[in-house]
Amino acid sequence: MREILVIGIGAGDPDQLTAEAVAAIRRVDVFFLVDKGPVKQDLTALRQEILRRHTDGAYRLVEIPDPERDRTAAAYPAAVEDWRRRRADRFARHLVEDLPDGGCGAFLVWGDPALYDSTLAILDDLRERGVVEFDHQVIPGISSIATLTARHRIALNRIGRPVQITTGRRLVDDGFPAGVDDLVVMLDAQCAFTRFTADDRVDIYWGAYLGTPDEILVAGPVHEVAEQIVTARAEARRRKGWIMDTYLLRRCALPG
């Protein structure tokens, strides 16, 4: 039986690996690296630095080209499912061809594998389809949310209050959820936070490239710093060709 490890490697800092993740990395025969093209070579280099630090080099590195994804499709969930299925087909082929029975393979996942990452869903799809036999284990990692709050030196929650995690797309469609005062927003290419005004009394804690030398942090009343964030985000994306960012929106005044 093939064994697959899905290893959370933190938001970008190689020092964020847990002892459990390091031990898991040292067991691996084959690392599967999803290749997102030349624009995101920084991400490949960070993974390679992690392997340089924590292995003796006795492993194989197999690159899996990532299929193209339509990010403008009107039917967004259907487009994501189509992309995941095509990605799953590529995973299956490489698991069969590059990992022998009894071997240990791994995917190094940014942040935590359970938070807005497709790897676990793709492996579940492969198991359900019976394409390739394997067992898998998940090693949690430090999420971008944990890194964000640490960098801003704030707690994620307030006493007795809920925290919700959503996407920029949902924030545009639904606004600030009722009954929630602390909202983490991920995958926001539209800068949905710009919709809030002074009357909304919302603070923002924003971070990009968290845990890397390119890290950028901005915090303050959202109506005061929104344009600063939009400008910083656009300049950083133009300079590097890609950006990963997240933020926490926090209502200033709790009801009642």
Backbone bond lengths (Angstrom), bond angles and torsions (degrees), N, CA, C in turn:
res aa  C-N    CA-C-N  psi(-1)  N-CA   C-N-CA  omega(-1)  CA-C   N-CA-C  phi
1 M - - - 1.458 - - 1.526 109.60 -
2 R 1.312 115.94 129.12 1.459 119.78 174.75 1.528 109.24 -71.03
3 E 1.335 116.41 147.10 1.458 121.55 176.23 1.523 108.40 -117.28
4 I 1.335 116.03 131.32 1.455 121.90 178.83 1.523 109.00 -117.26
5 L 1.323 116.71 129.03 1.456 122.48 174.69 1.526 108.54 -107.47
6 V 1.310 116.19 127.91 1.463 121.81 174.85 1.528 105.66 -105.98
7 I 1.324 115.79 105.45 1.463 121.73 -166.59 1.524 110.49 -108.90
8 G 1.330 116.78 117.30 1.453 121.10 173.61 1.520 109.84 -73.38
9 I 1.353 116.28 127.75 1.465 119.77 -174.58 1.526 113.12 -114.80
10 G 1.334 117.30 13.76 1.459 119.18 177.44 1.515 112.53 85.72
11 A 1.323 115.19 178.53 1.462 120.66 -172.24 1.516 113.83 -79.37
12 G 1.330 118.57 -11.19 1.459 119.15 178.67 1.509 114.60 156.48
13 D 1.317 117.52 -21.96 1.459 121.78 -179.72 1.527 109.08 -85.76
14 P 1.348 119.01 119.47 1.470 119.95 178.76 1.523 113.39 -57.02
15 D 1.327 117.59 -22.83 1.464 120.21 178.86 1.522 112.39 -75.86
16 Q 1.334 118.27 -7.77 1.457 121.11 -179.43 1.524 113.21 -82.22
17 L 1.316 118.27 -4.93 1.456 119.15 178.42 1.518 110.73 -62.90
18 T 1.331 116.04 138.46 1.453 120.24 175.33 1.532 109.49 -80.16
19 A 1.322 115.76 163.58 1.462 119.77 176.62 1.524 110.46 -61.40
20 E 1.342 116.75 -35.65 1.461 120.52 177.91 1.526 110.89 -63.86
21 A 1.340 116.73 -40.95 1.459 120.31 179.37 1.523 111.30 -65.37
22 V 1.334 117.35 -41.12 1.460 121.28 178.82 1.531 110.49 -62.08
23 A 1.341 116.08 -44.77 1.464 119.98 178.64 1.523 110.98 -61.86
24 A 1.330 116.98 -39.72 1.460 120.56 179.05 1.524 111.14 -65.71
25 I 1.323 117.06 -43.60 1.464 121.32 -179.85 1.525 110.85 -57.96
26 R 1.311 116.58 -37.14 1.472 120.36 -176.84 1.523 112.95 -73.55
27 R 1.347 117.60 -8.94 1.469 121.46 177.76 1.525 112.54 -91.96
28 V 1.306 117.49 -10.96 1.463 121.54 -165.19 1.531 112.19 -83.06
29 D 1.334 115.61 137.86 1.462 122.39 174.37 1.529 111.67 -91.63
30 V 1.347 116.04 -39.44 1.460 121.03 -175.42 1.528 109.42 -134.79
31 F 1.328 116.89 125.08 1.460 121.60 174.06 1.525 108.32 -100.47
32 F 1.342 115.33 128.18 1.458 120.88 177.50 1.528 108.39 -98.48
33 L 1.319 115.60 120.66 1.457 122.06 -176.45 1.519 109.21 -113.44
34 V 1.321 116.51 118.91 1.464 120.56 177.39 1.529 108.00 -77.97
35 D 1.313 116.11 116.13 1.458 122.60 -175.84 1.523 109.51 -87.75
36 K 1.337 116.44 113.29 1.461 121.37 -178.13 1.527 112.37 -98.10
37 G 1.332 116.70 15.17 1.454 120.56 174.76 1.515 113.24 96.37
38 P 1.344 116.32 172.13 1.470 121.10 -174.05 1.518 114.34 -63.58
39 V 1.338 117.38 -25.91 1.471 119.48 -178.08 1.527 111.20 -62.53
40 K 1.334 116.65 -33.88 1.459 120.67 -175.42 1.526 112.44 -106.60
41 Q 1.326 116.78 35.20 1.459 120.57 178.13 1.528 111.97 -63.73
42 D 1.343 117.24 -23.67 1.471 120.32 175.55 1.521 110.72 -56.74
43 L 1.326 116.43 -40.22 1.460 120.60 -177.89 1.526 110.70 -67.97
44 T 1.319 116.38 -38.21 1.463 120.38 176.11 1.518 110.37 -64.75
45 A 1.330 116.39 -42.61 1.467 120.63 -178.62 1.528 111.50 -63.65
46 L 1.329 117.13 -37.15 1.461 120.04 178.91 1.527 110.81 -66.39
47 R 1.327 117.02 -41.05 1.462 119.85 176.84 1.535 110.76 -62.94
48 Q 1.323 115.89 -42.15 1.462 119.36 179.99 1.527 111.25 -65.42
49 E 1.328 117.07 -34.04 1.463 119.68 176.33 1.520 110.84 -66.38
50 I 1.314 116.89 -39.21 1.466 120.83 176.26 1.527 110.22 -59.95
51 L 1.324 117.09 -44.97 1.459 120.62 -179.56 1.530 110.78 -67.68
52 R 1.316 116.89 -37.03 1.470 119.85 178.24 1.522 111.01 -61.96
53 R 1.318 115.86 -39.67 1.470 120.22 -177.67 1.518 112.86 -73.08
54 H 1.329 116.27 -35.09 1.466 118.72 -165.16 1.530 114.95 -116.78
55 T 1.324 118.43 7.79 1.459 120.38 175.21 1.522 109.25 -131.90
56 D 1.323 115.25 168.98 1.462 120.41 175.17 1.522 111.73 -97.42
57 G 1.320 116.26 10.99 1.463 120.88 177.73 1.510 114.74 86.69
58 A 1.319 117.82 0.94 1.472 121.13 -177.43 1.534 110.21 -87.65
59 Y 1.314 116.96 65.74 1.456 121.75 179.24 1.524 108.40 -151.70
60 R 1.336 115.42 165.46 1.463 121.84 172.23 1.516 108.71 -107.38
61 L 1.327 115.84 145.93 1.461 121.81 176.79 1.527 107.60 -115.89
62 V 1.327 116.08 118.49 1.460 121.51 -178.32 1.531 108.39 -113.30
63 E 1.320 115.86 121.23 1.460 120.44 179.41 1.524 109.92 -92.03
64 I 1.341 115.35 133.06 1.461 121.98 178.29 1.531 107.58 -114.34
65 P 1.328 118.84 109.98 1.472 120.19 179.37 1.528 110.84 -59.76
66 D 1.321 116.34 130.68 1.456 120.51 -179.06 1.527 109.32 -78.46
67 P 1.333 118.73 131.80 1.473 119.63 178.66 1.527 110.91 -68.08
68 E 1.321 115.33 153.58 1.459 120.33 176.72 1.520 110.10 -63.19
69 R 1.323 114.97 146.38 1.467 120.65 -178.24 1.519 109.71 -128.56
70 D 1.326 116.62 132.40 1.464 121.65 178.84 1.526 108.85 -85.56
71 R 1.332 116.04 102.96 1.464 120.98 -178.57 1.525 112.33 -88.51
72 T 1.321 117.16 -1.75 1.470 120.04 -179.23 1.527 112.11 -107.11
73 A 1.330 118.02 1.86 1.463 121.06 -176.22 1.528 110.97 -61.96
74 A 1.325 115.54 139.04 1.468 119.99 178.40 1.524 110.63 -66.42
75 A 1.328 116.79 -38.53 1.475 122.05 178.29 1.533 108.08 -89.23
76 Y 1.313 115.67 77.66 1.473 120.58 -172.44 1.528 113.20 -59.54
77 P 1.363 120.02 -50.41 1.475 118.91 -179.72 1.521 112.73 -58.10
78 A 1.333 117.37 -39.64 1.463 120.60 179.84 1.525 110.71 -65.93
79 A 1.325 116.50 -38.50 1.464 120.53 179.00 1.524 110.75 -65.45
80 V 1.329 116.66 -39.26 1.459 120.68 178.60 1.528 110.52 -66.37
81 E 1.336 116.91 -42.37 1.457 120.44 179.53 1.525 111.01 -63.20
82 D 1.319 116.74 -39.76 1.461 120.66 178.28 1.522 110.58 -63.42
83 W 1.332 115.79 -45.00 1.470 120.47 179.38 1.520 110.68 -63.51
84 R 1.317 118.06 -42.58 1.466 120.95 179.30 1.523 111.38 -63.00
85 R 1.335 117.07 -39.72 1.459 119.84 -179.68 1.536 110.02 -64.60
86 R 1.326 117.30 -42.73 1.462 119.92 178.81 1.533 110.92 -66.72
87 R 1.309 116.55 -36.79 1.466 119.96 176.06 1.531 110.12 -66.56
88 A 1.327 116.60 -40.88 1.465 120.79 179.02 1.528 110.77 -60.90
89 D 1.328 117.72 -40.03 1.464 120.81 178.85 1.525 110.83 -61.01
90 R 1.318 116.88 -38.92 1.468 120.13 178.91 1.528 110.83 -70.36
91 F 1.328 116.17 -40.39 1.461 119.26 176.03 1.524 110.32 -57.52
92 A 1.322 116.26 -47.00 1.456 121.15 -176.25 1.523 110.96 -59.35
93 R 1.319 116.53 -45.13 1.464 119.92 -178.44 1.522 111.43 -60.71
94 H 1.328 116.41 -43.69 1.464 119.09 -177.94 1.533 112.14 -74.25
95 L 1.327 117.22 -32.08 1.464 118.55 175.87 1.523 110.73 -63.32
96 V 1.324 116.16 -39.34 1.463 120.41 179.84 1.527 110.85 -71.78
97 E 1.336 116.31 -44.89 1.461 120.27 -172.87 1.527 113.61 -80.04
98 D 1.327 117.64 -31.23 1.463 120.09 -169.02 1.517 114.94 -113.07
99 L 1.332 117.74 -8.02 1.463 119.79 179.02 1.523 109.22 -123.22
100 P 1.328 118.11 109.72 1.467 119.89 -178.28 1.521 111.45 -71.58
101 D 1.319 116.50 160.62 1.464 121.10 173.83 1.523 109.25 -54.82
102 G 1.327 115.88 134.40 1.457 120.35 -178.45 1.510 113.82 87.01
103 G 1.339 117.37 -6.68 1.460 120.81 -179.81 1.516 111.85 -83.37
104 C 1.329 115.66 163.02 1.468 122.50 178.59 1.514 108.82 -116.31
105 G 1.325 115.89 118.80 1.458 122.07 177.19 1.516 110.40 -113.82
106 A 1.334 116.25 164.28 1.470 119.07 -177.80 1.511 111.37 -149.90
107 F 1.331 113.99 148.82 1.457 123.09 167.74 1.526 107.14 -113.07
108 L 1.331 116.74 128.33 1.461 121.52 176.78 1.526 107.55 -94.00
109 V 1.327 116.16 113.65 1.463 121.99 -171.21 1.526 109.67 -107.94
110 W 1.326 116.02 131.20 1.465 119.70 177.70 1.526 110.64 -61.87
111 G 1.318 116.26 142.39 1.461 120.59 178.32 1.509 110.89 65.18
112 D 1.330 115.69 -127.03 1.457 122.40 179.84 1.527 108.85 -115.86
113 P 1.342 118.39 133.80 1.471 120.49 -176.79 1.523 114.46 -60.86
114 A 1.336 117.68 -19.94 1.461 120.23 -176.36 1.524 113.13 -88.34
115 L 1.331 118.18 -0.93 1.462 120.23 -173.15 1.527 110.84 -121.07
116 Y 1.332 116.10 105.75 1.459 123.47 176.91 1.524 112.48 49.66
117 D 1.312 116.17 49.14 1.460 121.82 172.74 1.516 107.65 -133.93
118 S 1.327 117.21 144.91 1.464 120.94 -172.91 1.523 114.08 -92.28
119 T 1.331 119.07 -7.55 1.463 120.60 -170.92 1.522 112.47 -58.81
120 L 1.328 117.46 -46.89 1.466 120.06 -177.48 1.525 111.37 -65.04
121 A 1.322 117.29 -40.05 1.468 119.80 178.83 1.523 110.86 -65.24
122 I 1.324 117.18 -37.03 1.460 120.77 179.19 1.525 110.60 -67.70
123 L 1.322 117.83 -42.75 1.462 120.43 177.77 1.529 111.14 -64.55
124 D 1.338 117.20 -38.15 1.467 120.18 175.75 1.531 110.56 -61.02
125 D 1.327 116.34 -40.71 1.463 120.89 178.95 1.526 110.72 -62.35
126 L 1.328 117.11 -42.70 1.461 120.76 -179.75 1.527 111.18 -64.75
127 R 1.330 116.41 -40.33 1.469 119.88 179.08 1.531 109.93 -64.65
128 E 1.337 117.00 -43.72 1.461 120.43 -178.71 1.524 111.66 -64.47
129 R 1.318 117.27 -35.00 1.458 121.33 -179.16 1.523 112.03 -82.13
130 G 1.331 117.36 -13.82 1.451 120.68 -179.73 1.514 113.50 66.93
131 V 1.328 116.47 27.71 1.458 120.71 -176.92 1.522 111.24 -68.92
132 V 1.326 116.43 -40.22 1.463 121.38 -179.66 1.527 107.66 -148.99
133 E 1.318 116.16 140.87 1.459 119.76 -179.79 1.520 110.22 -87.78
134 F 1.323 115.48 132.06 1.464 120.51 177.43 1.523 108.67 -162.87
135 D 1.308 115.07 161.11 1.463 122.02 168.91 1.518 105.96 -115.64
136 H 1.326 117.09 150.87 1.464 116.66 -179.38 1.524 111.61 -139.93
137 Q 1.312 113.65 155.81 1.458 122.79 -178.94 1.527 108.25 -133.12
138 V 1.324 116.08 144.88 1.465 121.43 -179.13 1.515 109.36 -111.66
139 I 1.324 115.86 128.59 1.470 121.26 176.40 1.527 106.94 -110.19
140 P 1.332 118.68 114.34 1.464 120.68 -175.44 1.522 112.16 -65.35
141 G 1.316 114.84 156.03 1.457 120.57 178.93 1.518 111.53 -131.20
142 I 1.316 116.16 170.42 1.472 121.84 176.29 1.522 108.18 -76.28
143 S 1.308 116.87 119.09 1.460 121.05 -175.02 1.523 111.46 -78.35
144 S 1.330 115.44 163.95 1.464 120.28 175.17 1.525 110.42 -63.40
145 I 1.330 117.04 -27.97 1.465 120.19 178.14 1.528 110.41 -66.67
146 A 1.333 115.87 -44.84 1.468 119.46 178.11 1.528 110.92 -62.84
147 T 1.329 116.61 -40.19 1.461 119.99 178.57 1.521 110.98 -66.82
148 L 1.330 116.50 -40.18 1.466 121.00 179.57 1.526 111.20 -59.15
149 T 1.329 116.84 -51.09 1.468 119.31 -177.36 1.532 111.24 -67.84
150 A 1.331 117.11 -33.72 1.464 119.65 177.34 1.524 110.91 -65.27
151 R 1.334 116.50 -43.88 1.464 119.62 -178.75 1.531 111.40 -64.75
152 H 1.334 116.56 -35.58 1.469 119.81 179.66 1.533 112.17 -87.31
153 R 1.338 116.03 -4.13 1.477 122.13 177.68 1.532 111.67 58.75
154 I 1.335 114.56 47.32 1.462 120.48 178.95 1.526 109.06 -130.84
155 A 1.332 115.53 159.98 1.468 120.75 171.44 1.525 109.05 -84.81
156 L 1.317 116.62 149.91 1.456 120.64 179.52 1.523 111.38 -72.36
157 N 1.328 116.44 -36.15 1.463 120.62 -176.10 1.525 110.80 -115.36
158 R 1.323 115.20 163.80 1.469 121.68 170.61 1.524 108.90 -116.14
159 I 1.310 117.04 159.07 1.464 121.95 -169.29 1.533 111.07 -54.58
160 G 1.335 114.71 122.09 1.453 120.64 175.13 1.510 115.67 69.66
161 R 1.337 117.27 11.06 1.467 119.85 -176.71 1.523 110.99 -113.01
162 P 1.345 118.47 146.99 1.463 121.11 179.66 1.524 112.16 -79.52
163 V 1.319 115.19 157.80 1.460 123.12 171.84 1.523 107.40 -121.47
164 Q 1.324 117.06 136.97 1.464 120.58 178.49 1.526 109.21 -121.84
165 I 1.335 115.78 144.30 1.462 122.12 175.25 1.515 108.01 -113.08
166 T 1.332 116.57 130.56 1.456 120.71 -177.52 1.522 109.30 -143.78
167 T 1.315 115.90 -173.11 1.459 121.74 178.48 1.520 110.28 -115.30
168 G 1.324 115.58 163.62 1.455 119.57 176.59 1.514 112.23 -60.03
169 R 1.323 116.17 -37.92 1.471 120.86 178.94 1.527 110.94 -60.17
170 R 1.346 116.84 -43.26 1.465 119.95 179.83 1.530 111.02 -69.75
171 L 1.326 117.15 -35.07 1.467 119.58 178.44 1.528 110.59 -63.80
172 V 1.329 116.77 -39.75 1.464 120.64 177.01 1.526 110.30 -63.51
173 D 1.331 116.30 -43.50 1.468 119.94 -175.37 1.524 113.01 -75.37
174 D 1.346 116.91 -39.04 1.464 120.83 -168.96 1.523 114.76 -111.23
175 G 1.334 117.95 -16.66 1.457 119.77 -174.84 1.520 111.32 73.57
176 F 1.323 115.96 -167.31 1.461 121.68 -179.77 1.533 108.53 -71.06
177 P 1.323 119.62 122.33 1.470 121.00 -176.16 1.529 112.13 -60.51
178 A 1.314 116.52 142.33 1.462 121.30 177.29 1.518 110.32 -65.12
179 G 1.322 116.12 139.43 1.453 121.69 176.63 1.516 114.33 79.13
180 V 1.320 117.71 3.73 1.469 122.21 179.64 1.519 108.24 -117.29
181 D 1.348 116.54 132.32 1.453 120.95 179.62 1.526 112.97 -112.30
182 D 1.338 117.03 -12.52 1.457 121.76 179.48 1.523 107.96 -129.04
183 L 1.331 115.98 114.15 1.466 121.90 -171.26 1.525 109.55 -126.26
184 V 1.332 116.23 117.42 1.462 121.51 174.80 1.522 108.04 -90.15
185 V 1.330 115.93 130.13 1.462 121.39 -178.12 1.526 109.09 -118.95
186 M 1.340 115.51 128.22 1.455 122.24 179.09 1.530 108.95 -124.79
187 L 1.322 116.12 162.62 1.471 121.95 175.47 1.525 111.37 55.60
188 D 1.320 116.00 51.20 1.469 120.03 -176.45 1.532 110.14 -111.92
189 A 1.314 116.09 86.35 1.464 120.41 177.68 1.521 111.87 -78.70
190 Q 1.343 116.69 -13.11 1.462 120.74 -174.95 1.528 113.27 -95.52
191 C 1.344 116.67 -2.06 1.471 120.11 -176.19 1.528 110.45 53.63
192 A 1.315 116.01 55.76 1.465 122.01 -175.12 1.524 112.58 -63.77
193 F 1.330 117.75 -19.58 1.469 120.58 -179.60 1.518 112.38 -64.35
194 T 1.336 118.36 -17.06 1.468 120.53 -178.09 1.518 112.17 -69.61
195 R 1.304 118.44 -8.30 1.462 121.67 -179.27 1.525 112.10 -74.88
196 F 1.342 118.11 -17.48 1.468 121.05 -174.43 1.527 111.60 -87.02
197 T 1.324 114.78 142.55 1.465 121.63 -179.33 1.520 109.83 -114.76
198 A 1.338 115.92 179.20 1.461 120.82 178.65 1.526 111.13 -59.49
199 D 1.328 116.54 -33.14 1.463 120.22 -178.98 1.532 112.35 -65.87
200 D 1.320 117.73 -22.70 1.466 120.83 -179.03 1.535 112.47 -77.05
201 R 1.320 117.42 -19.77 1.468 122.77 178.44 1.534 111.17 51.43
202 V 1.343 114.53 60.10 1.462 121.37 -179.35 1.524 109.66 -123.24
203 D 1.325 115.95 131.98 1.466 122.14 172.57 1.518 109.10 -97.27
204 I 1.341 116.08 154.14 1.458 121.23 176.90 1.517 109.68 -126.88
205 Y 1.334 115.33 140.87 1.462 123.08 172.73 1.529 105.39 -123.25
206 W 1.332 116.15 106.19 1.464 122.01 -170.87 1.520 110.27 -115.06
207 G 1.331 115.79 145.91 1.460 120.19 176.11 1.518 111.21 -150.01
208 A 1.330 115.55 142.64 1.469 121.75 176.75 1.519 109.47 -127.97
209 Y 1.338 115.82 151.21 1.477 122.29 -179.15 1.529 110.46 50.59
210 L 1.318 115.93 41.86 1.466 120.82 -174.96 1.522 110.81 -59.23
211 G 1.328 115.66 136.52 1.451 121.45 177.89 1.515 114.56 80.26
212 T 1.337 117.92 8.21 1.461 121.40 179.14 1.525 109.61 -120.19
213 P 1.334 118.07 167.08 1.474 120.05 177.37 1.518 113.36 -61.83
214 D 1.342 118.06 -18.91 1.465 121.30 -179.62 1.525 113.43 -91.35
215 E 1.315 117.20 9.11 1.466 121.74 -175.27 1.530 111.96 -52.79
216 I 1.349 115.04 136.65 1.473 122.52 176.56 1.518 107.81 -127.45
217 L 1.333 117.08 134.28 1.458 122.37 179.46 1.521 109.85 -128.86
218 V 1.326 116.19 138.21 1.465 122.61 173.90 1.518 107.35 -142.01
219 A 1.328 116.96 138.90 1.469 121.36 176.69 1.511 109.75 -145.90
220 G 1.334 114.98 151.57 1.450 120.51 176.32 1.510 110.79 151.32
221 P 1.348 118.04 -177.95 1.464 120.35 173.78 1.523 109.46 -57.04
222 V 1.317 116.84 129.64 1.461 119.38 -169.65 1.524 111.81 -61.12
223 H 1.336 117.83 -34.62 1.459 118.81 -178.61 1.528 111.82 -69.87
224 E 1.334 116.81 -19.65 1.461 120.48 179.51 1.527 113.09 -89.72
225 V 1.323 118.03 -30.63 1.476 120.52 -173.33 1.522 113.19 -111.66
226 A 1.329 118.18 -0.88 1.466 120.27 -175.67 1.524 111.85 -57.61
227 E 1.331 117.67 -47.26 1.464 119.67 -178.15 1.525 111.29 -66.89
228 Q 1.333 117.10 -34.17 1.466 120.48 175.79 1.528 110.32 -60.70
229 I 1.323 116.19 -42.55 1.460 120.08 179.64 1.522 110.62 -67.63
230 V 1.320 117.79 -44.87 1.462 121.46 179.89 1.527 110.12 -57.87
231 T 1.336 116.71 -44.61 1.465 120.93 -179.65 1.522 111.54 -66.30
232 A 1.349 116.58 -46.49 1.466 120.83 -179.78 1.523 110.53 -62.09
233 R 1.318 116.00 -40.30 1.467 120.78 -179.04 1.523 110.84 -65.09
234 A 1.344 116.59 -45.15 1.463 120.69 -178.58 1.529 111.01 -65.42
235 E 1.327 116.90 -41.94 1.462 120.55 -179.73 1.524 111.07 -65.55
236 A 1.344 116.57 -41.25 1.455 120.44 -179.44 1.529 110.71 -66.83
237 R 1.313 116.80 -41.79 1.468 120.30 179.20 1.522 110.95 -65.14
238 R 1.321 116.79 -38.30 1.460 120.61 178.88 1.536 110.38 -66.26
239 R 1.325 115.65 -37.98 1.469 120.87 -177.70 1.529 111.74 -72.00
240 K 1.340 117.55 -42.66 1.454 121.32 -173.34 1.527 113.88 -101.16
241 G 1.329 116.95 -20.84 1.460 120.23 -179.09 1.515 113.64 90.19
242 W 1.329 118.71 -6.95 1.459 122.82 179.41 1.529 107.94 -157.39
243 I 1.314 115.66 163.49 1.464 119.95 176.11 1.529 109.15 -152.03
244 M 1.320 115.57 142.12 1.465 122.32 169.87 1.518 106.54 -125.73
245 D 1.325 116.50 120.64 1.455 120.12 -178.56 1.518 109.78 -143.24
246 T 1.305 115.42 163.08 1.463 122.42 176.31 1.519 108.31 -154.17
247 Y 1.322 115.92 165.81 1.466 117.27 179.96 1.527 110.48 -157.41
248 L 1.324 113.29 160.54 1.460 122.52 174.98 1.515 108.41 -112.70
249 L 1.327 116.60 127.54 1.467 122.80 171.58 1.520 107.84 -100.70
250 R 1.320 116.93 133.34 1.462 121.17 -175.28 1.519 109.64 -134.34
251 R 1.332 115.62 119.55 1.471 119.22 175.17 1.515 108.88 -65.02
252 C 1.304 116.56 136.49 1.464 120.44 -176.12 1.513 111.99 -75.28
253 A 1.322 117.83 -37.48 1.460 121.23 -176.06 1.526 109.89 -115.25
254 L 1.322 117.19 121.80 1.450 120.84 177.58 1.523 110.18 -77.00
255 P 1.320 118.92 141.84 1.456 120.70 -179.34 1.524 111.55 -69.72
256 G 1.326 115.36 144.72 1.457 121.86 172.94 1.478 115.62 58.34
